[in-house]
Amino acid sequence: MYDAIIVGGGPAGSIAAERSARGGLSVLMLEKATYPRHKTCGGGVSQKALDVIGGIDKELIEREAFGARIFLPDYRNFAGMLDDRVAVMTRRENLDHWLARRAEDAGAVVQDGEAVKDVVFNKDCVEVVTSENRYRSRMVIGSDGVNSTVARRSGIRTHWGDDVGLCLEAEVKLGETAVEECVGDRLTEFYFIRDWGYGWVFPKRDHISIGIGKLIARAHNLKGSFSRFVRDVSVQKNIDIEGRISGINNYRIPAGGYPRRLHGDRVLLTGDAAGFVDPFLGEGIYYAVKSGEIAADVAAGAVESGDFSERFLQEYVSRCEKEFNYDLKSALKFANFAYGHRDLFLKALWRDKRLFMEYLRTVRGDMTYTDFNRWCACRSPVTLAKLIISR
C-alpha cells in the first residue's frame, strides 16, 4: 500500500509527487499518456511559478519574456518591459517530462501510459483502478486536470458550471529569425480585438503559440473567431501564419476565484482539477505547482498522524486560501472589471502606462492581485468603485 497515489502527471502532480517523496512518503504517480506527451498550453511559465519549482534546466527555456505588447481593437498597440524576467516560454511536453523525471529521482514511482479508470474510497484506504492494475493507498491527490476522474469519483465535483473557459490554440513553426520578426525580442503579445476574451501570440525558439480564449457560455463559433484572428494577425505581421497551421487544439480551463470544494475523506484536488487558474490570463502553472507543494505537506502530516479525514485535510484548504486562493478571488474581481468594462479598461491601459507596468509586476509575482487592486484604488477612485461592484 502506498502512502499517497497522485493521479495526473502534469506540474501539479509532479511537484506533489516530488515533495511527498522527499518528505519520506511512499508515492505513486499515474499519468495516462506516455512521456514526453503533448499538452495543449501556451507554454508560458511565470517567474513566481519558477520560484516554487526551484528553477528549470536552461535547455527547457525556449524564450524569455520581460514584458508584453497589448493590441487594442483597432490594432493600435503598446509595449512595456521590466528589468527583471516576467516569464519563460517552454514546450509543455518537455517541461512536464522533466518535472516527472525529477519526481522519480526524488523517490516517487512514476507510471506513465496508464489511465485511471476508477477510484474507490473505502473506510481504511483508497483503491485506484487503471487500465493495467489496481493500486491501494492511504489517500489520493487528484492532479488530473479539468476533467478530473478523482473529483467525479470522490463526489467532490461531478460537473462544472459556466465558470469555465474554452481555448483554441495552434503551434506554428516559423524559424528562429521569423519568430523574432513576428513578436519581437523578450515580449509576449495579447490581443483585445474582438468580444471574445483575448488572443495571444507566445514566441518559442523556432515557432509560436497562437490562440484565443473565452468563457464557454459566450464562446459561440469560437473556431470561426480563431480563423479570423489568425488571418488578422497574418495581415498585420505580413507573415502567412494561417497557411502553416497543421492542427488546432482545444482545451477547457476553469476560472479561479469561485467557491469550490477542494477535498474530502482521503482526497485532495490540486491545479486545474481544483479550479486554480488565473481568471483574467488563464495562467495555471503557478497555482498548479503551489497547490501541489501544499498538498504534499498536508499529506505528510496526514500520514504522520494517521488521520485522513476530511476534517484533518481541511488544513489544505486553509493553506491554499492563505497562500493564493484569497488572491484568486481578487483576481476574479479584476477579471470581471476588465472584461465587463473592457473599453474603460483598455482606455486606462492606453493612457496610463504605469498601470500596465504594475500589472506586469503582478504577473511576475512581485505583488499580489490584492495589492494591485489596492494600488488601482489609490490611483483612481472611479476604477475602485467599478472594481468593487463588479461580479
C-alpha positions as CSV (number, residue, x, y, z in Angstrom):
1,M,0.0,0.0,0.0
2,Y,1.2,3.5,-0.9
3,D,1.0,6.4,1.4
4,A,-0.3,8.5,-1.5
5,I,-1.3,8.0,-5.1
6,I,-1.2,11.0,-7.3
7,V,-3.4,10.9,-10.4
8,G,-2.1,13.1,-13.2
9,G,1.5,13.8,-14.2
10,G,1.4,17.5,-15.0
11,P,3.1,20.2,-13.0
12,A,0.7,19.9,-10.0
13,G,1.1,16.1,-9.8
14,S,4.9,16.0,-10.3
15,I,5.5,18.7,-7.7
16,A,3.2,16.9,-5.3
17,A,5.0,13.6,-6.0
18,E,8.5,15.0,-5.7
19,R,7.8,16.9,-2.4
20,S,5.9,13.9,-0.9
21,A,8.8,11.5,-1.8
22,R,11.4,13.9,-0.4
23,G,9.3,14.0,2.8
24,G,9.6,10.2,3.1
25,L,6.3,9.1,1.8
26,S,5.8,6.1,-0.5
27,V,4.3,7.7,-3.6
28,L,2.9,6.5,-6.9
29,M,2.1,9.0,-9.7
30,L,-0.1,7.8,-12.5
31,E,-0.1,9.5,-15.9
32,K,-2.5,8.3,-18.7
33,A,-0.2,9.4,-21.6
34,T,3.4,8.3,-22.3
35,Y,6.1,10.9,-21.7
36,P,7.0,13.1,-23.4
37,R,3.3,13.7,-24.2
38,H,1.7,16.7,-25.9
39,K,-0.1,19.1,-23.6
40,T,-2.2,21.9,-25.1
41,C,-1.0,25.0,-23.5
42,G,0.6,28.3,-24.4
43,G,3.7,27.2,-22.5
44,G,4.3,30.4,-20.5
45,V,5.7,29.8,-17.0
46,S,5.7,32.9,-14.8
47,Q,8.7,33.8,-12.6
48,K,6.6,33.1,-9.5
49,A,6.0,29.6,-10.7
50,L,9.7,29.1,-11.4
51,D,10.4,30.2,-7.9
52,V,8.2,27.5,-6.5
53,I,9.7,24.9,-8.8
54,G,13.2,26.0,-7.9
55,G,14.2,26.8,-11.5
56,I,14.3,24.7,-14.6
57,D,17.1,23.5,-16.8
58,K,18.2,26.1,-19.4
59,E,17.5,23.8,-22.3
60,L,13.8,23.8,-21.4
61,I,13.7,27.6,-21.9
62,E,12.7,28.5,-25.5
63,R,12.4,32.2,-24.9
64,E,12.5,34.7,-22.0
65,A,9.8,37.3,-21.6
66,F,10.5,40.6,-19.8
67,G,7.2,42.3,-20.9
68,A,4.3,42.2,-23.2
69,R,2.7,44.1,-26.1
70,I,-1.0,44.9,-25.9
71,F,-3.2,45.2,-29.0
72,L,-6.4,47.3,-28.9
73,P,-9.5,46.6,-31.1
74,D,-8.2,48.9,-33.8
75,Y,-4.7,47.2,-33.6
76,R,-3.1,50.2,-32.0
77,N,-0.6,48.7,-29.6
78,F,1.9,49.5,-26.9
79,A,4.5,47.5,-25.0
80,G,6.0,47.5,-21.6
81,M,9.1,45.8,-20.2
82,L,10.5,45.2,-16.8
83,D,14.2,45.0,-15.9
84,D,13.5,41.6,-14.4
85,R,12.2,38.5,-16.2
86,V,8.4,38.1,-16.1
87,A,8.2,34.6,-17.5
88,V,9.8,32.0,-19.7
89,M,8.4,30.2,-22.7
90,T,8.6,26.4,-22.7
91,R,7.2,23.4,-24.6
92,R,5.0,21.6,-22.2
93,E,5.9,18.1,-23.4
94,N,9.5,18.8,-22.4
95,L,8.8,20.7,-19.1
96,D,6.3,18.1,-17.9
97,H,8.6,15.2,-18.7
98,W,11.5,16.9,-16.9
99,L,9.3,17.5,-13.8
100,A,8.2,13.9,-13.8
101,R,11.8,12.7,-14.0
102,R,12.7,14.9,-11.1
103,A,9.9,13.4,-9.1
104,E,11.2,9.9,-10.0
105,D,14.7,11.0,-8.9
106,A,13.3,12.0,-5.5
107,G,11.9,8.5,-5.0
108,A,8.4,8.6,-6.4
109,V,7.2,5.7,-8.5
110,V,6.1,7.3,-11.9
111,Q,3.9,5.1,-14.0
112,D,3.0,6.7,-17.4
113,G,0.9,5.3,-20.1
114,E,-1.6,4.0,-17.5
115,A,-5.0,5.7,-17.4
116,V,-7.1,5.8,-14.3
117,K,-10.5,4.2,-14.8
118,D,-12.0,4.3,-11.3
119,V,-11.2,5.5,-7.8
120,V,-12.9,3.6,-5.0
121,F,-13.0,5.1,-1.5
122,N,-13.0,2.6,1.4
123,K,-13.0,3.0,5.1
124,D,-9.3,2.3,5.5
125,C,-7.8,3.0,2.1
126,V,-8.4,4.2,-1.5
127,E,-8.3,1.9,-4.5
128,V,-7.2,3.3,-7.8
129,V,-8.1,1.2,-10.8
130,T,-6.2,1.7,-14.0
131,S,-6.2,0.1,-17.4
132,E,-3.5,-2.2,-16.2
133,N,-3.6,-2.6,-12.4
134,R,-5.4,-2.0,-9.2
135,Y,-3.5,0.0,-6.5
136,R,-4.2,0.8,-2.9
137,S,-3.1,3.9,-0.9
138,R,-3.9,5.7,2.3
139,M,-5.0,8.8,0.3
140,V,-5.2,10.1,-3.2
141,I,-4.3,13.5,-4.7
142,G,-6.3,14.5,-7.8
143,S,-4.0,16.4,-10.2
144,D,-5.8,15.1,-13.3
145,G,-6.9,18.4,-14.8
146,V,-10.3,19.9,-15.7
147,N,-11.9,16.5,-16.5
148,S,-10.7,15.1,-13.2
149,T,-11.7,11.5,-12.6
150,V,-10.8,11.9,-8.9
151,A,-13.1,14.8,-8.5
152,R,-16.0,12.9,-10.0
153,R,-15.5,9.6,-8.3
154,S,-15.0,11.2,-4.9
155,G,-18.2,13.2,-5.3
156,I,-16.4,16.5,-4.8
157,R,-17.5,17.7,-8.2
158,T,-19.5,16.0,-10.9
159,H,-19.6,18.8,-13.4
160,W,-18.5,22.4,-14.0
161,G,-20.8,25.4,-14.3
162,D,-20.4,28.4,-16.6
163,D,-17.2,29.4,-14.9
164,V,-15.0,27.5,-17.4
165,G,-13.2,28.9,-20.4
166,L,-12.7,27.3,-23.8
167,C,-9.4,28.0,-25.7
168,L,-8.3,27.2,-29.2
169,E,-4.5,27.1,-29.9
170,A,-2.1,26.2,-32.6
171,E,1.7,25.7,-32.7
172,V,3.1,27.2,-35.8
173,K,6.7,26.7,-36.9
174,L,8.3,29.8,-38.4
175,G,12.0,29.5,-37.8
176,E,14.0,31.5,-35.2
177,T,14.5,34.6,-37.3
178,A,10.9,34.8,-38.3
179,V,9.8,34.4,-34.7
180,E,11.8,37.4,-33.7
181,E,10.4,39.4,-36.6
182,C,6.9,38.2,-35.7
183,V,6.9,39.0,-32.0
184,G,10.0,40.9,-31.2
185,D,12.7,40.4,-28.6
186,R,11.7,39.4,-25.0
187,L,8.0,40.1,-25.4
188,T,4.7,38.2,-25.5
189,E,1.6,39.5,-27.2
190,F,-2.0,39.9,-26.1
191,Y,-4.9,40.9,-28.3
192,F,-8.1,42.5,-27.1
193,I,-9.6,42.9,-30.6
194,R,-13.0,41.3,-30.5
195,D,-15.7,40.5,-28.0
196,W,-14.3,37.1,-27.0
197,G,-11.9,37.5,-24.2
198,Y,-8.4,37.8,-25.6
199,G,-5.9,36.3,-28.1
200,W,-2.2,35.7,-27.7
201,V,1.0,35.0,-29.5
202,F,3.7,33.4,-27.5
203,P,7.2,33.1,-29.0
204,K,9.2,29.9,-28.7
205,R,12.6,29.0,-30.1
206,D,11.5,28.5,-33.7
207,H,7.7,28.6,-33.6
208,I,4.9,30.5,-32.0
209,S,1.8,29.5,-30.0
210,I,-1.2,31.4,-31.2
211,G,-4.6,31.1,-29.7
212,I,-7.8,32.7,-28.3
213,G,-10.0,32.0,-25.3
214,K,-13.3,32.9,-23.8
215,L,-15.8,31.7,-21.2
216,I,-17.7,28.7,-22.7
217,A,-21.1,30.4,-22.2
218,R,-20.0,33.1,-24.6
219,A,-17.9,31.1,-26.9
220,H,-20.2,31.0,-29.9
221,N,-18.4,29.9,-33.2
222,L,-15.0,30.1,-31.5
223,K,-13.5,28.2,-34.4
224,G,-14.6,30.9,-36.8
225,S,-13.3,33.6,-34.4
226,F,-9.9,31.8,-34.2
227,S,-9.7,31.7,-38.0
228,R,-10.4,35.4,-38.3
229,F,-7.9,36.2,-35.6
230,V,-5.1,34.2,-37.3
231,R,-5.9,35.9,-40.6
232,D,-5.9,39.3,-39.0
233,V,-2.5,38.7,-37.3
234,S,-1.1,37.3,-40.5
235,V,-2.1,40.5,-42.3
236,Q,-0.8,42.7,-39.6
237,K,2.6,41.0,-39.5
238,N,2.8,40.2,-43.2
239,I,3.5,36.6,-42.4
240,D,1.5,33.6,-43.6
241,I,0.6,32.1,-40.2
242,E,-2.7,30.5,-41.3
243,G,-1.1,28.5,-44.1
244,R,1.4,26.9,-41.7
245,I,-1.2,25.6,-39.2
246,S,-1.4,21.9,-39.3
247,G,-3.8,21.4,-36.4
248,I,-5.9,23.3,-33.9
249,N,-6.1,22.2,-30.3
250,N,-8.9,22.9,-27.9
251,Y,-9.0,22.8,-24.1
252,R,-11.0,23.9,-21.2
253,I,-9.7,25.9,-18.3
254,P,-11.7,26.6,-15.1
255,A,-11.7,30.2,-13.9
256,G,-10.3,30.6,-10.4
257,G,-11.7,32.6,-7.5
258,Y,-15.1,30.9,-7.2
259,P,-16.0,28.9,-4.1
260,R,-15.4,25.3,-4.7
261,R,-14.9,22.1,-2.7
262,L,-11.3,21.0,-2.7
263,H,-11.1,17.9,-0.5
264,G,-12.9,15.1,1.3
265,D,-12.0,12.0,3.3
266,R,-8.7,10.7,1.9
267,V,-8.7,13.1,-1.1
268,L,-7.3,16.4,-2.2
269,L,-7.6,18.2,-5.5
270,T,-4.8,20.4,-7.0
271,G,-4.2,22.6,-10.0
272,D,-6.9,22.6,-12.8
273,A,-8.8,19.8,-11.0
274,A,-9.4,22.2,-8.1
275,G,-10.1,25.2,-10.4
276,F,-6.9,27.0,-9.5
277,V,-6.4,29.2,-12.6
278,D,-6.0,33.0,-13.1
279,P,-9.4,34.1,-14.3
280,F,-8.0,37.0,-16.3
281,L,-5.0,35.5,-18.0
282,G,-5.9,31.8,-17.8
283,E,-2.5,31.0,-16.3
284,G,-2.5,27.9,-14.2
285,I,1.0,26.6,-13.8
286,Y,1.9,28.7,-10.7
287,Y,-1.3,27.6,-8.9
288,A,-0.7,24.0,-10.0
289,V,2.8,23.8,-8.5
290,K,1.9,25.8,-5.4
291,S,-1.2,23.7,-4.7
292,G,0.9,20.5,-5.4
293,E,3.5,21.7,-2.9
294,I,0.9,22.4,-0.2
295,A,-0.9,19.0,-0.9
296,A,2.4,17.2,-0.3
297,D,3.0,19.0,3.0
298,V,-0.6,18.2,4.2
299,A,-0.3,14.6,3.0
300,A,2.9,14.1,5.1
301,G,1.0,15.4,8.1
302,A,-1.9,13.1,7.5
303,V,0.5,10.1,7.2
304,E,2.3,11.0,10.3
305,S,-0.9,11.4,12.3
306,G,-2.7,8.5,10.7
307,D,-5.7,10.8,10.2
308,F,-7.0,11.1,6.6
309,S,-10.4,12.6,7.5
310,E,-11.9,15.5,5.7
311,R,-11.6,17.4,8.9
312,F,-7.8,16.9,9.2
313,L,-7.3,17.6,5.5
314,Q,-9.1,20.9,5.9
315,E,-5.6,22.2,6.6
316,Y,-5.0,22.0,2.8
317,V,-7.9,24.3,2.2
318,S,-6.8,26.8,4.8
319,R,-3.3,26.9,3.5
320,C,-4.4,27.3,-0.1
321,E,-6.7,30.1,0.9
322,K,-4.0,31.9,2.8
323,E,-1.2,31.4,0.2
324,F,-3.1,32.1,-3.0
325,N,-6.8,31.3,-3.2
326,Y,-7.8,34.5,-1.4
327,D,-5.8,36.3,-4.0
328,L,-7.5,34.4,-6.8
329,K,-10.8,36.0,-5.5
330,S,-9.1,39.4,-6.0
331,A,-8.0,38.3,-9.5
332,L,-11.6,37.4,-10.3
333,K,-12.8,40.9,-9.3
334,F,-10.1,42.3,-11.6
335,A,-11.2,40.0,-14.4
336,N,-14.8,40.9,-14.0
337,F,-14.0,44.5,-14.1
338,A,-11.6,44.2,-17.1
339,Y,-13.9,42.1,-19.3
340,G,-17.1,43.7,-18.0
341,H,-15.9,47.2,-18.7
342,R,-13.5,46.3,-21.5
343,D,-13.4,49.7,-23.3
344,L,-12.8,51.5,-20.0
345,F,-10.1,49.0,-19.0
346,L,-8.3,49.3,-22.4
347,K,-8.5,53.0,-22.3
348,A,-6.9,53.1,-18.9
349,L,-4.1,50.8,-20.1
350,W,-3.5,53.0,-23.1
351,R,-3.4,56.3,-21.1
352,D,-1.7,55.1,-18.0
353,K,1.4,53.1,-18.8
354,R,2.2,52.9,-15.1
355,L,-1.0,50.8,-14.7
356,F,0.4,48.3,-17.2
357,M,3.8,48.1,-15.6
358,E,2.3,47.4,-12.2
359,Y,0.2,44.6,-13.8
360,L,3.4,43.1,-15.2
361,R,4.8,43.1,-11.7
362,T,1.7,41.3,-10.6
363,V,2.2,38.6,-13.3
364,R,5.8,38.2,-12.3
365,G,4.9,37.8,-8.7
366,D,6.3,41.0,-7.2
367,M,2.8,41.9,-5.9
368,T,-0.5,40.1,-5.5
369,Y,-3.8,40.8,-7.2
370,T,-5.0,42.1,-3.9
371,D,-2.0,44.6,-3.8
372,F,-2.7,45.5,-7.4
373,N,-6.3,46.2,-6.8
374,R,-5.5,48.4,-3.9
375,W,-2.9,50.2,-6.0
376,C,-5.5,50.8,-8.6
377,A,-7.9,52.1,-5.9
378,C,-5.4,54.7,-4.7
379,R,-4.7,55.8,-8.3
380,S,-8.3,56.0,-9.4
381,P,-11.3,56.0,-7.0
382,V,-13.6,55.6,-10.0
383,T,-11.8,52.5,-11.0
384,L,-12.0,51.3,-7.5
385,A,-15.8,51.7,-7.4
386,K,-16.2,49.7,-10.6
387,L,-13.8,47.1,-9.4
388,I,-15.6,46.6,-6.1
389,I,-19.1,46.3,-7.6
390,S,-18.0,44.0,-10.5
391,R,-19.3,40.5,-10.2
